[in-house]
Each structure stands twice: as structure tokens, then as C-alpha cells.
Amino acid sequence: MKVDLFDFELPDERIALRPAEPRDTARLLVVDPVQGLANRHVYELPNLLQPGDALVFNDTKVIPAQLHGTRHRGDNTAAVDATLHMRVAPDRWKAFVRPAKRLAVGDRIAFGREGDLCLLGTLNATVSAKGEAGEVDLDFDLSGPFLDDALREAGHIPLPPYIASKRPEDARDRVDYQTIYAREEGAVAAPTAGLHFTPELMDALDTGGISRHFVTLHVGAGTFLPVKADDTERHKMHAEIGVVSEETAAALNEVKARGGRVVCVGTTSLRLLESAAGDDGRMRAWQGATDIFITPGYRFRVVDVLMTNFHLPRSTLFMLVSAFSGLETMRDAYKHAIDGGYRFYSYGDASLLFRSAA
């Protein structure tokens, strides 16, 4: 499909730079391909779902994956920025770097500030491989939990470019850019639909007979990359690591067997469930890397309802929601949201999408 089909104009003032307070007071646009659009709020979610439905959350935890460093090559040095996006070994991460042309395999990079970290030095790494589009492999001198501790000291929360270009990261982001149920460290971007949930909303969902289940997909920096190809068939997705437990798979199969609906909180949960589901629509325990790319024409196997934020034009995520509820339905919904003052992107408002029958 032509990528131009997924383009739209978004006024700059619609981009949210801070989340709603409290989180569940964010607006919620209900999008039903049959019944149309309805303006609600996130705290009304229990009334929009049914007893027996199952909410699926992504419990990944954002790490400080944005690093600033200095490349050393003999007597020559150069400043570089790196965003870690996938861990491939206890001491190795894949990362996007800028400017990539300043790096070669074998280069040494010192991250952090001299003397600022524990272990009496900086966080050092070697470039062990170089790929396309600014991607490199970084082999760190530290490994496992020692590397994790050093990243917490040296790293910064990798705010999305559309926020970072307008203001610097601050202490509030370490809380705001994390779900209240985050527990599995490894993401470099938040599963942002989950940012709207509060303890009070969770209690109301429990009271409403709506079960909750957790999966893990470590969101990578590739989620921020624009689609540069002019046709979707030429776009390459970056893989992300995920896990669906045997317990969660069995519970969701039971929900479907009882006639309940699987409601994904965020596109990350949806992509993981659709990766783990068989052609028969049954969930199975699953672990590994997924690069699933969902565009209109995809046949959804297990997910019935999707709660998600508003996405960038020409993005893989807008393609996904268009596949879920229909391209024309989503174009109408986004026009309604823009005209109605909804706030967009990671810290913005949310939508509740029902699956198209087509």
C-alpha cells in the first residue's frame, strides 16, 4: 500500500508535552466502525467494557537508554549520541547512533561524565558491528546487573523526538514516562496507552468484573523511526523481544471460550498477542523477537478491542490502527480528534477502538 494513504496534517499545538493529571482524566475517543464516534474520558473505561472482558497490559519498564558519549580513536575524539534499542547479550546492546558516520568497528566510546559513575570511571563500550540506518552493536565493559546499574547513572530517559525537540528531559519524566505496573526492565520507549492507568481505575475495573493480564514486550527505539519507503512492502520493522507466559495464554483462551473479549492496552500488547496466536486464534506461550508489521488487510487472530494513544502520520502504528478499525474510519476519527482539541502522542489522550468486521 502507498504510505501516502496514511498521511494527515497535525497542528503542532496538538502535541502533548506533559500527561493529564490525574492520568485517568485524559480524554478517550471511542471509535466503533458501526456505531461511530463518542467523546469520553479514560476513567469511564469500566463502563465501556463488559464483565468477562480481559485487559492485557505490557509490563515492560523503561530504562535510561539515551546515552551521550565521546568516541576515542587514537588522539582523535568526536561527540556521539546513542539510543539503546535491543539487548542481545548481558554486555551487548543494539543502538541507534548519531552521527553514525563518525563510528567504525573497533572504535571505543566513553559514555557519561568523567568520574561521575561508580567504579571510578565512565561507562565504556566498543563498536563491534555496524549496520544500516545508523544502527551499531555496542559491547560494554560491564555486564548484566553491573551494566544495568551503570546505565541508570549515565543514561537519560529517551523521550520521543517530538517532545525532546521542545524541552529537555527532567525528573518528572522518570515518573510520568512509566506505567504504574512496570516491572520488567528493558524498554527504551513506554507502552504509552498504559500511562493513563491509576490505582483507582484499576480498582474500578476489578469491581466491574474485568480481568487483567500481563505480557512483556520491550519497546525499542525503532518505534520512533519514520516510514521512509513510499510503499509499505518496502518498510523494514525492527525486532523487539517479548514474552507471553503459559499462564496468560491459558487465561486468555478461557476468556475467549466464555465469550469474553480480549482488550489490548496499547499496540505493543496487540502486536505481541498477534505474534503468539496460532491461525486457529488460540494463544500459546511464546518468547522471542517479533517484527510483525500490521497493515490493512491483516486478519486479526485474537484481539477484539484496542486502547491506544493517537499516533504519528505515516507511521506503522497509524497503519496498525487503520488495519484494526478501517482506514476511512480512522481518518475520520483523527480528523474529529484534531478538530476537537484532543492531545496527541505519548503524553496525549487515548482512543478505544473496536475491530472492524471487514
Phi, psi and omega per residue, in radians:
M1 nan 2.583 3.104
K2 -1.240 2.292 -3.127
V3 -1.114 -0.490 3.126
D4 -1.013 -0.417 3.122
L5 -1.112 -0.356 -3.047
F6 -1.888 0.372 -3.141
D7 -1.669 2.613 3.025
F8 -2.793 2.801 3.139
E9 -1.593 2.240 3.114
L10 -2.143 2.024 3.075
P11 -1.054 2.460 -3.076
D12 -1.014 -0.570 -3.081
E13 -1.248 -0.147 3.111
R14 -1.452 -0.147 -3.126
I15 -1.444 2.097 -3.105
A16 -1.385 2.309 3.117
L17 -1.772 -0.250 3.063
R18 -2.469 2.668 3.118
P19 -1.344 2.875 3.033
A20 -1.162 2.647 3.076
E21 -2.257 2.202 -0.216
P22 -1.072 2.876 -3.009
R23 -1.025 -0.667 -3.035
D24 -1.426 0.104 3.034
T25 -1.530 -0.004 3.076
A26 -1.037 2.638 3.110
R27 -1.272 2.680 -3.110
L28 -2.358 1.990 3.101
L29 -1.595 2.012 3.102
V30 -1.477 2.179 -3.076
V31 -2.099 1.890 3.124
D32 -2.086 2.048 -3.102
P33 -1.012 -0.374 -3.135
V34 -1.688 -0.857 -3.034
Q35 -1.601 -0.179 3.067
G36 1.679 -2.643 -3.023
L37 -1.903 2.593 3.087
A38 -2.549 2.372 3.129
N39 -1.587 2.072 3.119
R40 -2.354 -2.929 3.061
H41 -2.231 2.755 -3.075
V42 -1.036 -0.657 -3.106
Y43 -1.131 -0.198 3.082
E44 -1.513 0.004 -3.057
L45 -0.917 -0.739 -3.140
P46 -1.015 -0.525 3.132
N47 -1.414 -0.243 -3.122
L48 -1.653 -0.203 3.089
L49 -1.888 3.109 -3.063
Q50 -2.136 2.600 3.009
P51 -0.960 2.354 -3.089
G52 1.719 -0.257 3.029
D53 -1.212 2.760 -3.135
A54 -2.190 2.133 3.038
L55 -1.540 2.353 3.126
V56 -2.041 2.071 -3.096
F57 -1.887 2.618 3.012
N58 -1.705 1.990 -3.029
D59 -1.626 0.340 3.089
T60 -1.096 2.660 -3.117
K61 -2.075 2.285 -3.119
V62 -1.267 2.338 3.075
I63 -1.878 2.797 3.104
P64 -1.293 1.434 -2.944
A65 -1.683 0.024 3.113
Q66 -1.634 2.127 -3.058
L67 -2.166 2.451 3.032
H68 -1.989 2.307 -3.073
G69 -2.633 -3.085 -3.136
T70 -2.217 2.179 3.063
R71 -1.440 2.312 3.107
H72 -1.997 2.204 3.089
R73 -2.451 1.651 -3.011
G74 1.135 -2.218 3.108
D75 -1.577 -0.040 -3.090
N76 -1.645 2.452 3.101
T77 -2.288 2.764 3.091
A78 -2.699 2.495 3.108
A79 -1.377 2.388 3.096
V80 -2.404 2.638 3.020
D81 -2.034 2.458 -3.137
A82 -2.311 2.432 2.999
T83 -2.087 1.924 3.103
L84 -1.131 2.461 3.129
H85 -2.356 -0.303 3.040
M86 -2.743 2.232 3.104
R87 -1.462 2.281 -3.119
V88 -2.065 -0.117 3.078
A89 -2.846 2.885 3.140
P90 -0.976 -0.470 -3.113
D91 -2.062 0.139 -3.027
R92 -2.240 2.338 3.054
W93 -2.227 2.518 2.857
K94 -1.445 2.462 -3.062
A95 -2.541 2.656 2.939
F96 -1.680 2.284 -3.089
V97 -2.155 2.668 3.064
R98 -2.413 2.373 -0.232
P99 -1.409 2.280 -3.056
A100 -1.114 -0.498 -3.071
K101 -1.163 -0.259 -3.139
R102 -1.458 -0.075 -3.052
L103 -2.006 2.562 3.037
A104 -2.402 2.740 3.098
V105 -0.999 2.318 -3.104
G106 1.727 -0.258 3.111
D107 -1.107 2.577 3.060
R108 -1.822 2.419 3.121
I109 -2.215 2.314 3.049
A110 -1.836 2.013 3.127
F111 -1.715 2.737 -3.134
G112 1.495 -2.902 -3.138
R113 -1.982 2.480 -3.090
E114 -0.925 2.253 3.090
G115 1.285 0.084 -3.032
D116 -1.575 -0.323 -3.094
L117 -1.728 2.900 2.961
C118 -1.168 3.070 -3.086
L119 1.115 0.298 2.952
L120 1.007 0.702 3.096
G121 -3.023 -2.910 3.097
T122 -1.669 3.043 3.086
L123 -1.573 1.937 -3.012
N124 -1.814 2.559 3.118
A125 -2.542 2.771 3.067
T126 -2.046 2.387 3.056
V127 -1.321 1.956 -3.063
S128 -1.762 -0.273 3.101
A129 -2.790 2.710 3.137
K130 -2.353 2.214 -3.109
G131 -1.976 -2.657 -3.110
E132 -1.606 2.836 3.012
A133 0.966 0.647 3.052
G134 1.390 0.257 -3.120
E135 -1.606 2.392 3.066
V136 -2.373 2.838 2.937
D137 -1.762 2.300 3.115
L138 -1.993 2.127 3.046
D139 -1.732 1.950 -3.083
F140 -1.497 2.695 3.097
D141 -1.275 -0.357 3.086
L142 -1.812 2.808 -3.061
S143 -2.456 2.701 3.027
G144 1.018 -2.376 -3.091
P145 -1.126 -0.449 3.091
F146 -1.183 -0.687 3.057
L147 -1.161 -0.716 3.121
D148 -1.025 -0.768 3.135
D149 -1.111 -0.721 -3.131
A150 -1.154 -0.665 3.109
L151 -1.110 -0.667 3.108
R152 -1.090 -0.545 3.129
E153 -1.416 -0.733 -3.010
A154 -1.593 -0.453 -2.964
G155 -1.535 2.943 3.080
H156 -2.203 2.676 3.053
I157 -1.112 2.182 -3.087
P158 -1.429 1.397 3.118
L159 -1.040 2.560 3.085
P160 -0.990 2.602 -3.083
P161 -0.980 -0.607 -3.091
Y162 -1.265 -0.215 2.990
I163 -1.727 -0.809 -3.080
A164 -1.068 -0.472 3.131
S165 -1.306 -0.217 -3.078
K166 -1.914 -0.386 3.107
R167 -2.817 2.705 3.119
P168 -1.375 2.777 3.000
E169 -1.096 2.518 3.071
D170 -2.414 -3.101 -3.056
A171 -1.070 -0.548 3.139
R172 -1.089 -0.587 -3.093
D173 -1.145 -0.496 3.135
R174 -1.128 -0.402 3.065
V175 -1.726 -0.828 -3.064
D176 -1.087 -0.629 -3.035
Y177 -1.648 0.728 -3.138
Q178 -2.623 2.332 3.071
T179 -1.263 2.780 -3.113
I180 -1.286 -0.219 -3.117
Y181 -1.950 0.218 -3.136
A182 -1.105 2.321 3.141
R183 -2.553 -0.412 -3.086
E184 -1.783 1.826 -3.053
E185 -1.180 2.433 3.056
G186 2.706 -0.199 -3.127
A187 -1.474 2.605 3.019
V188 -1.977 0.090 3.006
A189 -2.562 2.521 -3.098
A190 -1.343 2.555 2.920
P191 -1.341 1.572 -2.760
T192 -1.205 -0.408 3.073
A193 -1.074 -0.533 -3.141
G194 -1.281 -0.243 -3.140
L195 -1.149 -0.281 -3.084
H196 -1.427 -0.165 -2.997
F197 -1.525 2.448 3.126
T198 -2.163 2.840 3.064
P199 -0.995 -0.639 3.141
E200 -1.142 -0.701 3.112
L201 -1.174 -0.694 3.094
M202 -1.044 -0.753 3.124
D203 -1.087 -0.723 -3.140
A204 -1.143 -0.633 3.090
L205 -1.161 -0.705 3.084
D206 -1.066 -0.780 -3.142
T207 -1.090 -0.572 -3.127
G208 -1.407 0.045 3.104
G209 1.332 0.450 -3.137
I210 -1.826 2.035 -3.064
S211 -1.378 2.799 3.117
R212 -2.200 2.490 -3.084
H213 -2.472 2.667 -3.034
F214 -2.192 2.408 2.975
V215 -2.220 2.983 3.127
T216 -2.259 2.124 2.957
L217 -2.297 2.012 -3.124
H218 -1.363 1.806 -3.045
V219 -1.179 2.293 -3.111
G220 -1.759 2.937 3.135
A221 -1.166 -0.251 3.097
G222 -1.068 -0.356 3.119
T223 -1.099 -0.394 -3.138
F224 -1.563 -0.175 -3.037
L225 -1.311 2.354 3.107
P226 -1.290 2.760 3.026
V227 -1.467 1.909 -3.073
K228 -1.580 -0.348 3.120
A229 -1.247 2.744 3.105
D230 -1.594 -0.128 3.112
D231 -2.359 2.433 -3.072
T232 -1.055 -0.500 -3.114
E233 -1.157 -0.317 -3.107
R234 -1.709 0.009 -3.122
H235 -1.543 2.361 3.111
K236 -1.853 2.139 3.087
M237 -1.440 2.524 3.008
H238 -1.511 2.385 -3.091
A239 -1.261 2.619 3.070
E240 -2.311 2.559 -3.059
I241 -1.562 2.316 -3.115
G242 -2.489 2.857 3.139
V243 -2.478 2.291 2.935
V244 -2.092 2.078 -3.077
S245 -1.331 2.802 3.060
E246 -1.030 -0.689 -3.131
E247 -1.099 -0.810 -3.129
T248 -1.165 -0.740 3.127
A249 -1.033 -0.790 -3.131
A250 -1.138 -0.707 -3.120
A251 -1.129 -0.721 -3.134
L252 -1.223 -0.620 3.056
N253 -1.090 -0.664 3.123
E254 -1.179 -0.710 3.099
V255 -1.026 -0.828 -3.135
K256 -1.114 -0.679 -3.133
A257 -1.136 -0.528 3.126
R258 -1.450 -0.101 -3.111
G259 1.638 0.130 3.085
G260 -1.387 2.920 -3.116
R261 -1.881 2.531 3.022
V262 -1.608 2.071 -3.077
V263 -1.989 1.932 -3.126
C264 -1.510 2.312 2.999
V265 -1.630 1.670 3.098
G266 1.765 2.637 3.127
T267 -1.175 -0.446 3.132
T268 -1.165 -0.764 3.095
S269 -1.090 -0.734 3.141
L270 -1.089 -0.836 -3.104
R271 -1.069 -0.648 -3.138
L272 -1.227 -0.785 3.130
L273 -1.092 -0.731 -3.141
E274 -1.185 -0.482 3.063
S275 -1.253 -0.576 -3.056
A276 -1.580 -0.251 -3.086
A277 -1.430 2.526 3.061
G278 -1.450 3.018 3.115
D279 -1.090 -0.389 3.124
D280 -1.461 0.026 3.120
G281 1.456 0.045 3.130
R282 -1.574 2.450 3.110
M283 -1.423 2.559 3.067
R284 -2.342 2.630 3.028
A285 -0.998 2.464 -3.018
W286 -2.668 2.519 3.063
Q287 -2.649 2.365 3.115
G288 2.667 -2.812 -3.127
A289 -1.783 2.393 3.070
T290 -2.173 2.396 3.023
D291 -2.187 0.543 -3.108
I292 -0.995 2.346 -3.106
F293 -2.167 1.935 -3.026
I294 -1.816 2.087 3.118
T295 -2.268 2.893 3.131
P296 -0.888 2.363 -3.039
G297 1.875 -0.281 3.095
Y298 -1.179 2.443 3.086
R299 -1.722 1.932 -3.119
F300 -1.246 2.389 -3.019
R301 -1.676 -0.610 -2.967
V302 -2.391 -0.518 -2.992
V303 -1.471 2.309 -3.103
D304 -1.837 -0.608 -3.076
V305 -2.414 2.531 -3.116
L306 -2.306 2.205 2.970
M307 -1.789 2.189 -3.061
T308 -2.688 2.738 3.069
N309 -1.363 -3.135 3.110
F310 -1.564 2.344 -2.926
H311 -1.869 2.960 -3.116
L312 -1.237 2.605 2.994
P313 -1.096 2.570 3.086
R314 1.101 0.350 -3.103
S315 -1.697 2.755 3.083
T316 -1.105 -0.466 -3.121
L317 -1.325 -0.630 3.040
F318 -1.189 -0.559 3.044
M319 -1.122 -0.716 -3.140
L320 -1.089 -0.861 -3.113
V321 -1.162 -0.504 3.075
S322 -1.207 -0.601 3.046
A323 -1.178 -0.600 -3.049
F324 -1.307 -0.843 -3.043
S325 -1.955 -0.084 -3.137
G326 1.837 2.370 -3.079
L327 -1.083 -0.840 -3.121
E328 -1.143 -0.668 3.087
T329 -1.046 -0.765 -3.107
M330 -1.275 -0.603 3.063
R331 -1.101 -0.723 3.079
D332 -1.138 -0.714 -3.123
A333 -1.126 -0.731 -3.126
Y334 -1.223 -0.630 3.064
K335 -1.099 -0.748 3.098
H336 -1.054 -0.757 -3.110
A337 -1.159 -0.746 3.140
I338 -1.141 -0.820 -3.136
D339 -1.146 -0.536 -3.073
G340 -1.595 0.095 3.050
G341 1.415 0.325 3.057
Y342 -1.129 2.623 -3.124
R343 -1.683 2.375 -2.975
F344 -1.845 2.779 2.954
Y345 1.343 -2.729 -2.867
S346 -0.989 -0.739 -3.131
Y347 -1.699 0.208 -3.037
G348 -1.593 -2.843 -3.128
D349 -1.389 -3.112 -3.042
A350 -2.210 2.937 3.025
S351 -2.305 2.667 3.073
L352 -2.082 1.914 -2.991
L353 -1.833 2.303 3.027
F354 -1.758 2.518 -2.997
R355 -1.273 2.416 3.074
S356 -1.250 2.490 3.116
A357 -1.331 -0.309 -3.090
A358 -1.213 nan nan
